[in-house]
């Protein structure tokens, strides 16, 4: 697996880095309507353009879960207008890190890629109150990933 830069190595994730130099993270869940959408939005919120962010699903839904949209809106992160996307081999191949969240064997595996699996409850069919703890746990995991990537955090709400 590809190692991420250590804190003592210079990060290629500086604000002036080109797209080819930035780390790229792909978040994958089955429907790309909840967990992966929240994770992608958190990474964009916390890292800005210092990281290329993608999300996809092995069997994408027609729309992002409305309870997920509302739970993220509560913390100032807008998911309106996002559309679930199908997982492609190219998306995995082009990513530095692939984070799976319950897609099982449907996620393609390429040698030399770093894979993380985040066991998270699926917000499908749940209300906003049940989505909040999932949202908060995803934020914690994304904050850890930002630190691992050596990316300067951009967090306007702290």
Secondary structure, DSSP 4 states (H G I P E B T S, - for coil): -PPPPPTTSPPS--TT--TTTSEEEEEEESSSSSHHHHHHHHHHHHHGGGEEEEEEETT--SS--HHHHHHHHHTT---TT----B--HHHHHT-SEEEESS-GGGS---TT-EEEE------TT--HHHHHHHHHHHHHHHHHHHHHHTPPP--TT-
